[in-house]
Amino acid sequence: MPGGRDRRQRRRRAAVVGGAAMAAKKHREHKQEEAEAQQAPPAAAAGDDTVARLTQLKGLLDSGVLTQEEFDAEKAKVLGS
């Protein structure tokens, strides 16, 4: 049958095109995930840095280097308030 051969060829072509489209989509998603991972700083490191900075400021307050007002202003900056 002439129509049967043509139908099989169309199905094969559609499978190849569909497979290539899926591979391209996965490739784009992977590249996007890599880009996002490089841009986002690790949350744990940012939290550790905040705690370290607040501990340092508290030590300066306790030793008398900073006044309470200076401590409160710096604390607000560190916490983003």
HTML snippet that shows the backbone in 3Dmol.js (N, CA, C, O; Angstrom):
<script src="https://3Dmol.org/build/3Dmol-min.js"></script>
<div id="view" style="width:600px;height:400px;position:relative"></div>
<script>
const pdb = `
ATOM      1  N   MET A   1       0.828  -1.186   0.000  1.00  0.00           N
ATOM      2  CA  MET A   1       0.000   0.000   0.000  1.00  0.00           C
ATOM      3  C   MET A   1       0.872   1.249   0.000  1.00  0.00           C
ATOM      4  O   MET A   1       1.761   1.381   0.841  1.00  0.00           O
ATOM      5  N   PRO A   2       0.637   2.133  -0.899  1.00  0.00           N
ATOM      6  CA  PRO A   2       1.443   3.346  -0.940  1.00  0.00           C
ATOM      7  C   PRO A   2       1.178   4.260   0.254  1.00  0.00           C
ATOM      8  O   PRO A   2       2.093   4.928   0.737  1.00  0.00           O
ATOM      9  N   GLY A   3      -0.055   4.294   0.728  1.00  0.00           N
ATOM     10  CA  GLY A   3      -0.380   5.182   1.846  1.00  0.00           C
ATOM     11  C   GLY A   3       0.253   4.737   3.151  1.00  0.00           C
ATOM     12  O   GLY A   3       0.567   5.570   4.000  1.00  0.00           O
ATOM     13  N   GLY A   4       0.445   3.434   3.325  1.00  0.00           N
ATOM     14  CA  GLY A   4       1.021   2.897   4.545  1.00  0.00           C
ATOM     15  C   GLY A   4       2.468   3.292   4.731  1.00  0.00           C
ATOM     16  O   GLY A   4       2.893   3.617   5.840  1.00  0.00           O
ATOM     17  N   ARG A   5       3.219   3.267   3.660  1.00  0.00           N
ATOM     18  CA  ARG A   5       4.633   3.629   3.735  1.00  0.00           C
ATOM     19  C   ARG A   5       4.786   5.107   4.107  1.00  0.00           C
ATOM     20  O   ARG A   5       5.615   5.466   4.942  1.00  0.00           O
ATOM     21  N   ASP A   6       3.985   5.942   3.481  1.00  0.00           N
ATOM     22  CA  ASP A   6       4.045   7.375   3.760  1.00  0.00           C
ATOM     23  C   ASP A   6       3.684   7.663   5.223  1.00  0.00           C
ATOM     24  O   ASP A   6       4.298   8.511   5.871  1.00  0.00           O
ATOM     25  N   ARG A   7       2.695   6.955   5.719  1.00  0.00           N
ATOM     26  CA  ARG A   7       2.263   7.143   7.108  1.00  0.00           C
ATOM     27  C   ARG A   7       3.394   6.758   8.070  1.00  0.00           C
ATOM     28  O   ARG A   7       3.644   7.467   9.045  1.00  0.00           O
ATOM     29  N   ARG A   8       4.069   5.652   7.802  1.00  0.00           N
ATOM     30  CA  ARG A   8       5.180   5.234   8.656  1.00  0.00           C
ATOM     31  C   ARG A   8       6.306   6.265   8.638  1.00  0.00           C
ATOM     32  O   ARG A   8       6.898   6.563   9.675  1.00  0.00           O
ATOM     33  N   GLN A   9       6.594   6.795   7.485  1.00  0.00           N
ATOM     34  CA  GLN A   9       7.650   7.802   7.386  1.00  0.00           C
ATOM     35  C   GLN A   9       7.285   9.053   8.176  1.00  0.00           C
ATOM     36  O   GLN A   9       8.133   9.638   8.852  1.00  0.00           O
ATOM     37  N   ARG A  10       6.030   9.459   8.091  1.00  0.00           N
ATOM     38  CA  ARG A  10       5.585  10.635   8.854  1.00  0.00           C
ATOM     39  C   ARG A  10       5.688  10.379  10.352  1.00  0.00           C
ATOM     40  O   ARG A  10       6.101  11.258  11.108  1.00  0.00           O
ATOM     41  N   ARG A  11       5.316   9.185  10.778  1.00  0.00           N
ATOM     42  CA  ARG A  11       5.397   8.852  12.202  1.00  0.00           C
ATOM     43  C   ARG A  11       6.852   8.846  12.675  1.00  0.00           C
ATOM     44  O   ARG A  11       7.167   9.364  13.747  1.00  0.00           O
ATOM     45  N   ARG A  12       7.718   8.265  11.878  1.00  0.00           N
ATOM     46  CA  ARG A  12       9.143   8.262  12.245  1.00  0.00           C
ATOM     47  C   ARG A  12       9.691   9.676  12.327  1.00  0.00           C
ATOM     48  O   ARG A  12      10.407  10.029  13.264  1.00  0.00           O
ATOM     49  N   ARG A  13       9.346  10.473  11.337  1.00  0.00           N
ATOM     50  CA  ARG A  13       9.814  11.862  11.315  1.00  0.00           C
ATOM     51  C   ARG A  13       9.293  12.616  12.542  1.00  0.00           C
ATOM     52  O   ARG A  13      10.031  13.376  13.168  1.00  0.00           O
ATOM     53  N   ALA A  14       8.037  12.403  12.875  1.00  0.00           N
ATOM     54  CA  ALA A  14       7.452  13.062  14.047  1.00  0.00           C
ATOM     55  C   ALA A  14       8.154  12.615  15.321  1.00  0.00           C
ATOM     56  O   ALA A  14       8.378  13.420  16.225  1.00  0.00           O
ATOM     57  N   ALA A  15       8.502  11.328  15.397  1.00  0.00           N
ATOM     58  CA  ALA A  15       9.201  10.826  16.584  1.00  0.00           C
ATOM     59  C   ALA A  15      10.581  11.454  16.707  1.00  0.00           C
ATOM     60  O   ALA A  15      11.009  11.803  17.807  1.00  0.00           O
ATOM     61  N   VAL A  16      11.276  11.599  15.592  1.00  0.00           N
ATOM     62  CA  VAL A  16      12.614  12.194  15.621  1.00  0.00           C
ATOM     63  C   VAL A  16      12.526  13.660  16.016  1.00  0.00           C
ATOM     64  O   VAL A  16      13.284  14.131  16.864  1.00  0.00           O
ATOM     65  N   VAL A  17      11.592  14.379  15.393  1.00  0.00           N
ATOM     66  CA  VAL A  17      11.439  15.805  15.702  1.00  0.00           C
ATOM     67  C   VAL A  17      11.023  15.987  17.164  1.00  0.00           C
ATOM     68  O   VAL A  17      11.542  16.866  17.852  1.00  0.00           O
ATOM     69  N   GLY A  18      10.094  15.163  17.635  1.00  0.00           N
ATOM     70  CA  GLY A  18       9.647  15.259  19.025  1.00  0.00           C
ATOM     71  C   GLY A  18      10.763  14.947  20.000  1.00  0.00           C
ATOM     72  O   GLY A  18      10.899  15.607  21.030  1.00  0.00           O
ATOM     73  N   GLY A  19      11.565  13.938  19.676  1.00  0.00           N
ATOM     74  CA  GLY A  19      12.685  13.589  20.545  1.00  0.00           C
ATOM     75  C   GLY A  19      13.711  14.699  20.607  1.00  0.00           C
ATOM     76  O   GLY A  19      14.260  14.992  21.669  1.00  0.00           O
ATOM     77  N   ALA A  20      13.972  15.320  19.458  1.00  0.00           N
ATOM     78  CA  ALA A  20      14.931  16.426  19.430  1.00  0.00           C
ATOM     79  C   ALA A  20      14.403  17.617  20.219  1.00  0.00           C
ATOM     80  O   ALA A  20      15.160  18.287  20.921  1.00  0.00           O
ATOM     81  N   ALA A  21      13.113  17.877  20.106  1.00  0.00           N
ATOM     82  CA  ALA A  21      12.525  18.989  20.857  1.00  0.00           C
ATOM     83  C   ALA A  21      12.611  18.733  22.353  1.00  0.00           C
ATOM     84  O   ALA A  21      12.894  19.650  23.124  1.00  0.00           O
ATOM     85  N   MET A  22      12.368  17.495  22.770  1.00  0.00           N
ATOM     86  CA  MET A  22      12.449  17.173  24.191  1.00  0.00           C
ATOM     87  C   MET A  22      13.884  17.301  24.694  1.00  0.00           C
ATOM     88  O   MET A  22      14.114  17.798  25.796  1.00  0.00           O
ATOM     89  N   ALA A  23      14.838  16.858  23.900  1.00  0.00           N
ATOM     90  CA  ALA A  23      16.241  16.968  24.291  1.00  0.00           C
ATOM     91  C   ALA A  23      16.653  18.433  24.408  1.00  0.00           C
ATOM     92  O   ALA A  23      17.385  18.799  25.328  1.00  0.00           O
ATOM     93  N   ALA A  24      16.189  19.269  23.488  1.00  0.00           N
ATOM     94  CA  ALA A  24      16.509  20.697  23.537  1.00  0.00           C
ATOM     95  C   ALA A  24      15.899  21.346  24.778  1.00  0.00           C
ATOM     96  O   ALA A  24      16.528  22.190  25.415  1.00  0.00           O
ATOM     97  N   LYS A  25      14.681  20.951  25.114  1.00  0.00           N
ATOM     98  CA  LYS A  25      14.024  21.506  26.305  1.00  0.00           C
ATOM     99  C   LYS A  25      14.789  21.126  27.570  1.00  0.00           C
ATOM    100  O   LYS A  25      15.015  21.966  28.441  1.00  0.00           O
ATOM    101  N   LYS A  26      15.184  19.863  27.664  1.00  0.00           N
ATOM    102  CA  LYS A  26      15.947  19.418  28.838  1.00  0.00           C
ATOM    103  C   LYS A  26      17.268  20.167  28.932  1.00  0.00           C
ATOM    104  O   LYS A  26      17.703  20.532  30.024  1.00  0.00           O
ATOM    105  N   HIS A  27      17.904  20.395  27.790  1.00  0.00           N
ATOM    106  CA  HIS A  27      19.173  21.119  27.760  1.00  0.00           C
ATOM    107  C   HIS A  27      18.980  22.548  28.283  1.00  0.00           C
ATOM    108  O   HIS A  27      19.773  23.028  29.093  1.00  0.00           O
ATOM    109  N   ARG A  28      17.925  23.223  27.817  1.00  0.00           N
ATOM    110  CA  ARG A  28      17.644  24.591  28.277  1.00  0.00           C
ATOM    111  C   ARG A  28      17.369  24.611  29.780  1.00  0.00           C
ATOM    112  O   ARG A  28      17.858  25.492  30.487  1.00  0.00           O
ATOM    113  N   GLU A  29      16.590  23.645  30.271  1.00  0.00           N
ATOM    114  CA  GLU A  29      16.280  23.587  31.700  1.00  0.00           C
ATOM    115  C   GLU A  29      17.542  23.380  32.523  1.00  0.00           C
ATOM    116  O   GLU A  29      17.711  23.997  33.575  1.00  0.00           O
ATOM    117  N   HIS A  30      18.420  22.518  32.050  1.00  0.00           N
ATOM    118  CA  HIS A  30      19.671  22.247  32.764  1.00  0.00           C
ATOM    119  C   HIS A  30      20.537  23.503  32.812  1.00  0.00           C
ATOM    120  O   HIS A  30      21.097  23.835  33.857  1.00  0.00           O
ATOM    121  N   LYS A  31      20.644  24.194  31.690  1.00  0.00           N
ATOM    122  CA  LYS A  31      21.446  25.428  31.649  1.00  0.00           C
ATOM    123  C   LYS A  31      20.851  26.487  32.578  1.00  0.00           C
ATOM    124  O   LYS A  31      21.590  27.208  33.250  1.00  0.00           O
ATOM    125  N   GLN A  32      19.526  26.582  32.619  1.00  0.00           N
ATOM    126  CA  GLN A  32      18.873  27.550  33.490  1.00  0.00           C
ATOM    127  C   GLN A  32      19.134  27.211  34.960  1.00  0.00           C
ATOM    128  O   GLN A  32      19.395  28.108  35.762  1.00  0.00           O
ATOM    129  N   GLU A  33      19.067  25.941  35.317  1.00  0.00           N
ATOM    130  CA  GLU A  33      19.341  25.530  36.695  1.00  0.00           C
ATOM    131  C   GLU A  33      20.776  25.855  37.082  1.00  0.00           C
ATOM    132  O   GLU A  33      21.031  26.301  38.201  1.00  0.00           O
ATOM    133  N   GLU A  34      21.714  25.636  36.167  1.00  0.00           N
ATOM    134  CA  GLU A  34      23.111  25.955  36.441  1.00  0.00           C
ATOM    135  C   GLU A  34      23.290  27.452  36.677  1.00  0.00           C
ATOM    136  O   GLU A  34      23.999  27.859  37.597  1.00  0.00           O
ATOM    137  N   ALA A  35      22.645  28.272  35.842  1.00  0.00           N
ATOM    138  CA  ALA A  35      22.757  29.721  35.974  1.00  0.00           C
ATOM    139  C   ALA A  35      22.177  30.190  37.308  1.00  0.00           C
ATOM    140  O   ALA A  35      22.759  31.050  37.970  1.00  0.00           O
ATOM    141  N   GLU A  36      21.039  29.630  37.699  1.00  0.00           N
ATOM    142  CA  GLU A  36      20.421  30.010  38.974  1.00  0.00           C
ATOM    143  C   GLU A  36      21.288  29.583  40.150  1.00  0.00           C
ATOM    144  O   GLU A  36      21.391  30.307  41.140  1.00  0.00           O
ATOM    145  N   ALA A  37      21.906  28.424  40.049  1.00  0.00           N
ATOM    146  CA  ALA A  37      22.762  27.938  41.131  1.00  0.00           C
ATOM    147  C   ALA A  37      23.988  28.824  41.300  1.00  0.00           C
ATOM    148  O   ALA A  37      24.459  29.019  42.421  1.00  0.00           O
ATOM    149  N   GLN A  38      24.505  29.357  40.209  1.00  0.00           N
ATOM    150  CA  GLN A  38      25.679  30.220  40.295  1.00  0.00           C
ATOM    151  C   GLN A  38      25.328  31.589  40.851  1.00  0.00           C
ATOM    152  O   GLN A  38      26.160  32.217  41.506  1.00  0.00           O
ATOM    153  N   GLN A  39      24.110  32.065  40.603  1.00  0.00           N
ATOM    154  CA  GLN A  39      23.714  33.396  41.048  1.00  0.00           C
ATOM    155  C   GLN A  39      23.302  33.422  42.516  1.00  0.00           C
ATOM    156  O   GLN A  39      23.556  34.415  43.199  1.00  0.00           O
ATOM    157  N   ALA A  40      22.688  32.385  43.008  1.00  0.00           N
ATOM    158  CA  ALA A  40      22.167  32.364  44.366  1.00  0.00           C
ATOM    159  C   ALA A  40      23.278  32.033  45.361  1.00  0.00           C
ATOM    160  O   ALA A  40      23.920  30.989  45.246  1.00  0.00           O
ATOM    161  N   PRO A  41      23.509  32.920  46.343  1.00  0.00           N
ATOM    162  CA  PRO A  41      24.490  32.584  47.374  1.00  0.00           C
ATOM    163  C   PRO A  41      23.923  31.513  48.294  1.00  0.00           C
ATOM    164  O   PRO A  41      22.710  31.456  48.496  1.00  0.00           O
ATOM    165  N   PRO A  42      24.760  30.681  48.843  1.00  0.00           N
ATOM    166  CA  PRO A  42      24.262  29.646  49.760  1.00  0.00           C
ATOM    167  C   PRO A  42      23.582  30.277  50.969  1.00  0.00           C
ATOM    168  O   PRO A  42      24.124  31.194  51.586  1.00  0.00           O
ATOM    169  N   ALA A  43      22.406  29.787  51.301  1.00  0.00           N
ATOM    170  CA  ALA A  43      21.633  30.357  52.405  1.00  0.00           C
ATOM    171  C   ALA A  43      22.335  30.154  53.736  1.00  0.00           C
ATOM    172  O   ALA A  43      22.299  31.039  54.591  1.00  0.00           O
ATOM    173  N   ALA A  44      22.964  29.025  53.926  1.00  0.00           N
ATOM    174  CA  ALA A  44      23.626  28.744  55.194  1.00  0.00           C
ATOM    175  C   ALA A  44      24.787  29.708  55.420  1.00  0.00           C
ATOM    176  O   ALA A  44      24.982  30.183  56.538  1.00  0.00           O
ATOM    177  N   ALA A  45      25.550  29.999  54.390  1.00  0.00           N
ATOM    178  CA  ALA A  45      26.679  30.913  54.526  1.00  0.00           C
ATOM    179  C   ALA A  45      26.191  32.312  54.869  1.00  0.00           C
ATOM    180  O   ALA A  45      26.807  32.995  55.687  1.00  0.00           O
ATOM    181  N   ALA A  46      25.101  32.748  54.259  1.00  0.00           N
ATOM    182  CA  ALA A  46      24.563  34.074  54.547  1.00  0.00           C
ATOM    183  C   ALA A  46      24.076  34.141  55.994  1.00  0.00           C
ATOM    184  O   ALA A  46      24.285  35.148  56.670  1.00  0.00           O
ATOM    185  N   GLY A  47      23.435  33.088  56.469  1.00  0.00           N
ATOM    186  CA  GLY A  47      22.957  33.048  57.853  1.00  0.00           C
ATOM    187  C   GLY A  47      24.103  33.037  58.839  1.00  0.00           C
ATOM    188  O   GLY A  47      24.036  33.710  59.868  1.00  0.00           O
ATOM    189  N   ASP A  48      25.158  32.285  58.547  1.00  0.00           N
ATOM    190  CA  ASP A  48      26.333  32.228  59.411  1.00  0.00           C
ATOM    191  C   ASP A  48      27.009  33.588  59.483  1.00  0.00           C
ATOM    192  O   ASP A  48      27.469  34.003  60.547  1.00  0.00           O
ATOM    193  N   ASP A  49      27.070  34.281  58.354  1.00  0.00           N
ATOM    194  CA  ASP A  49      27.692  35.596  58.295  1.00  0.00           C
ATOM    195  C   ASP A  49      26.920  36.597  59.156  1.00  0.00           C
ATOM    196  O   ASP A  49      27.517  37.420  59.850  1.00  0.00           O
ATOM    197  N   THR A  50      25.596  36.519  59.105  1.00  0.00           N
ATOM    198  CA  THR A  50      24.752  37.411  59.905  1.00  0.00           C
ATOM    199  C   THR A  50      24.968  37.166  61.395  1.00  0.00           C
ATOM    200  O   THR A  50      25.120  38.110  62.170  1.00  0.00           O
ATOM    201  N   VAL A  51      24.980  35.920  61.783  1.00  0.00           N
ATOM    202  CA  VAL A  51      25.184  35.570  63.194  1.00  0.00           C
ATOM    203  C   VAL A  51      26.565  36.033  63.654  1.00  0.00           C
ATOM    204  O   VAL A  51      26.707  36.576  64.749  1.00  0.00           O
ATOM    205  N   ALA A  52      27.578  35.820  62.820  1.00  0.00           N
ATOM    206  CA  ALA A  52      28.938  36.239  63.182  1.00  0.00           C
ATOM    207  C   ALA A  52      29.015  37.754  63.346  1.00  0.00           C
ATOM    208  O   ALA A  52      29.643  38.255  64.279  1.00  0.00           O
ATOM    209  N   ARG A  53      28.378  38.469  62.440  1.00  0.00           N
ATOM    210  CA  ARG A  53      28.403  39.945  62.509  1.00  0.00           C
ATOM    211  C   ARG A  53      27.672  40.439  63.764  1.00  0.00           C
ATOM    212  O   ARG A  53      28.146  41.354  64.438  1.00  0.00           O
ATOM    213  N   LEU A  54      26.539  39.847  64.071  1.00  0.00           N
ATOM    214  CA  LEU A  54      25.800  40.263  65.271  1.00  0.00           C
ATOM    215  C   LEU A  54      26.581  39.933  66.539  1.00  0.00           C
ATOM    216  O   LEU A  54      26.568  40.712  67.493  1.00  0.00           O
ATOM    217  N   THR A  55      27.256  38.797  66.559  1.00  0.00           N
ATOM    218  CA  THR A  55      28.082  38.420  67.709  1.00  0.00           C
ATOM    219  C   THR A  55      29.222  39.415  67.885  1.00  0.00           C
ATOM    220  O   THR A  55      29.551  39.810  69.003  1.00  0.00           O
ATOM    221  N   GLN A  56      29.812  39.809  66.778  1.00  0.00           N
ATOM    222  CA  GLN A  56      30.902  40.792  66.834  1.00  0.00           C
ATOM    223  C   GLN A  56      30.385  42.129  67.366  1.00  0.00           C
ATOM    224  O   GLN A  56      31.026  42.755  68.210  1.00  0.00           O
ATOM    225  N   LEU A  57      29.234  42.562  66.874  1.00  0.00           N
ATOM    226  CA  LEU A  57      28.660  43.830  67.340  1.00  0.00           C
ATOM    227  C   LEU A  57      28.328  43.763  68.828  1.00  0.00           C
ATOM    228  O   LEU A  57      28.557  44.730  69.556  1.00  0.00           O
ATOM    229  N   LYS A  58      27.795  42.639  69.285  1.00  0.00           N
ATOM    230  CA  LYS A  58      27.454  42.483  70.708  1.00  0.00           C
ATOM    231  C   LYS A  58      28.710  42.548  71.564  1.00  0.00           C
ATOM    232  O   LYS A  58      28.697  43.129  72.650  1.00  0.00           O
ATOM    233  N   GLY A  59      29.793  41.953  71.078  1.00  0.00           N
ATOM    234  CA  GLY A  59      31.061  42.031  71.803  1.00  0.00           C
ATOM    235  C   GLY A  59      31.559  43.469  71.907  1.00  0.00           C
ATOM    236  O   GLY A  59      32.078  43.885  72.943  1.00  0.00           O
ATOM    237  N   LEU A  60      31.396  44.223  70.821  1.00  0.00           N
ATOM    238  CA  LEU A  60      31.807  45.633  70.851  1.00  0.00           C
ATOM    239  C   LEU A  60      30.926  46.442  71.798  1.00  0.00           C
ATOM    240  O   LEU A  60      31.412  47.353  72.468  1.00  0.00           O
ATOM    241  N   LEU A  61      29.650  46.121  71.858  1.00  0.00           N
ATOM    242  CA  LEU A  61      28.744  46.795  72.782  1.00  0.00           C
ATOM    243  C   LEU A  61      29.128  46.477  74.226  1.00  0.00           C
ATOM    244  O   LEU A  61      29.202  47.375  75.065  1.00  0.00           O
ATOM    245  N   ASP A  62      29.369  45.208  74.508  1.00  0.00           N
ATOM    246  CA  ASP A  62      29.718  44.786  75.861  1.00  0.00           C
ATOM    247  C   ASP A  62      31.045  45.378  76.321  1.00  0.00           C
ATOM    248  O   ASP A  62      31.219  45.664  77.505  1.00  0.00           O
ATOM    249  N   SER A  63      31.980  45.564  75.394  1.00  0.00           N
ATOM    250  CA  SER A  63      33.284  46.117  75.776  1.00  0.00           C
ATOM    251  C   SER A  63      33.266  47.636  75.863  1.00  0.00           C
ATOM    252  O   SER A  63      34.243  48.242  76.302  1.00  0.00           O
ATOM    253  N   GLY A  64      32.164  48.258  75.450  1.00  0.00           N
ATOM    254  CA  GLY A  64      32.049  49.704  75.562  1.00  0.00           C
ATOM    255  C   GLY A  64      32.510  50.467  74.332  1.00  0.00           C
ATOM    256  O   GLY A  64      32.503  51.698  74.336  1.00  0.00           O
ATOM    257  N   VAL A  65      32.907  49.768  73.286  1.00  0.00           N
ATOM    258  CA  VAL A  65      33.348  50.443  72.071  1.00  0.00           C
ATOM    259  C   VAL A  65      32.169  51.076  71.360  1.00  0.00           C
ATOM    260  O   VAL A  65      32.300  52.160  70.791  1.00  0.00           O
ATOM    261  N   LEU A  66      31.006  50.412  71.384  1.00  0.00           N
ATOM    262  CA  LEU A  66      29.794  50.939  70.774  1.00  0.00           C
ATOM    263  C   LEU A  66      28.798  51.341  71.851  1.00  0.00           C
ATOM    264  O   LEU A  66      28.716  50.715  72.909  1.00  0.00           O
ATOM    265  N   THR A  67      28.045  52.395  71.563  1.00  0.00           N
ATOM    266  CA  THR A  67      26.931  52.749  72.444  1.00  0.00           C
ATOM    267  C   THR A  67      25.724  51.909  72.045  1.00  0.00           C
ATOM    268  O   THR A  67      25.731  51.262  70.998  1.00  0.00           O
ATOM    269  N   GLN A  68      24.693  51.920  72.879  1.00  0.00           N
ATOM    270  CA  GLN A  68      23.486  51.146  72.579  1.00  0.00           C
ATOM    271  C   GLN A  68      22.845  51.627  71.280  1.00  0.00           C
ATOM    272  O   GLN A  68      22.349  50.820  70.494  1.00  0.00           O
ATOM    273  N   GLU A  69      22.855  52.954  71.051  1.00  0.00           N
ATOM    274  CA  GLU A  69      22.259  53.495  69.834  1.00  0.00           C
ATOM    275  C   GLU A  69      23.039  53.046  68.591  1.00  0.00           C
ATOM    276  O   GLU A  69      22.443  52.699  67.571  1.00  0.00           O
ATOM    277  N   GLU A  70      24.369  53.056  68.685  1.00  0.00           N
ATOM    278  CA  GLU A  70      25.197  52.612  67.565  1.00  0.00           C
ATOM    279  C   GLU A  70      24.974  51.120  67.289  1.00  0.00           C
ATOM    280  O   GLU A  70      24.890  50.690  66.139  1.00  0.00           O
ATOM    281  N   PHE A  71      24.879  50.346  68.374  1.00  0.00           N
ATOM    282  CA  PHE A  71      24.627  48.918  68.235  1.00  0.00           C
ATOM    283  C   PHE A  71      23.292  48.668  67.546  1.00  0.00           C
ATOM    284  O   PHE A  71      23.195  47.849  66.632  1.00  0.00           O
ATOM    285  N   ASP A  72      22.257  49.389  67.998  1.00  0.00           N
ATOM    286  CA  ASP A  72      20.928  49.210  67.406  1.00  0.00           C
ATOM    287  C   ASP A  72      20.917  49.588  65.924  1.00  0.00           C
ATOM    288  O   ASP A  72      20.266  48.915  65.124  1.00  0.00           O
ATOM    289  N   ALA A  73      21.630  50.655  65.546  1.00  0.00           N
ATOM    290  CA  ALA A  73      21.690  51.081  64.151  1.00  0.00           C
ATOM    291  C   ALA A  73      22.413  50.030  63.298  1.00  0.00           C
ATOM    292  O   ALA A  73      21.956  49.700  62.203  1.00  0.00           O
ATOM    293  N   GLU A  74      23.520  49.516  63.788  1.00  0.00           N
ATOM    294  CA  GLU A  74      24.279  48.502  63.044  1.00  0.00           C
ATOM    295  C   GLU A  74      23.491  47.194  62.958  1.00  0.00           C
ATOM    296  O   GLU A  74      23.506  46.520  61.928  1.00  0.00           O
ATOM    297  N   LYS A  75      22.815  46.848  64.028  1.00  0.00           N
ATOM    298  CA  LYS A  75      22.004  45.632  64.046  1.00  0.00           C
ATOM    299  C   LYS A  75      20.894  45.726  63.001  1.00  0.00           C
ATOM    300  O   LYS A  75      20.611  44.753  62.302  1.00  0.00           O
ATOM    301  N   ALA A  76      20.263  46.904  62.896  1.00  0.00           N
ATOM    302  CA  ALA A  76      19.222  47.097  61.901  1.00  0.00           C
ATOM    303  C   ALA A  76      19.776  46.939  60.484  1.00  0.00           C
ATOM    304  O   ALA A  76      19.110  46.377  59.613  1.00  0.00           O
ATOM    305  N   LYS A  77      20.995  47.435  60.255  1.00  0.00           N
ATOM    306  CA  LYS A  77      21.615  47.307  58.932  1.00  0.00           C
ATOM    307  C   LYS A  77      21.868  45.829  58.610  1.00  0.00           C
ATOM    308  O   LYS A  77      21.586  45.368  57.504  1.00  0.00           O
ATOM    309  N   VAL A  78      22.403  45.100  59.588  1.00  0.00           N
ATOM    310  CA  VAL A  78      22.729  43.699  59.370  1.00  0.00           C
ATOM    311  C   VAL A  78      21.466  42.883  59.104  1.00  0.00           C
ATOM    312  O   VAL A  78      21.461  42.011  58.234  1.00  0.00           O
ATOM    313  N   LEU A  79      20.418  43.156  59.833  1.00  0.00           N
ATOM    314  CA  LEU A  79      19.178  42.403  59.690  1.00  0.00           C
ATOM    315  C   LEU A  79      18.326  42.906  58.537  1.00  0.00           C
ATOM    316  O   LEU A  79      17.310  42.295  58.208  1.00  0.00           O
ATOM    317  N   GLY A  80      18.722  44.006  57.921  1.00  0.00           N
ATOM    318  CA  GLY A  80      17.991  44.531  56.787  1.00  0.00           C
ATOM    319  C   GLY A  80      16.697  45.222  57.170  1.00  0.00           C
ATOM    320  O   GLY A  80      15.777  45.315  56.357  1.00  0.00           O
ATOM    321  N   SER A  81      16.619  45.698  58.376  1.00  0.00           N
ATOM    322  CA  SER A  81      15.403  46.383  58.836  1.00  0.00           C
ATOM    323  C   SER A  81      15.505  47.866  58.645  1.00  0.00           C
ATOM    324  O   SER A  81      14.572  48.597  58.977  1.00  0.00           O
TER     325      SER A  81
END
`;
const viewer = $3Dmol.createViewer("view");
viewer.addModel(pdb, "pdb");
viewer.setStyle({}, {cartoon: {color: "spectrum"}});
viewer.zoomTo();
viewer.render();
</script>
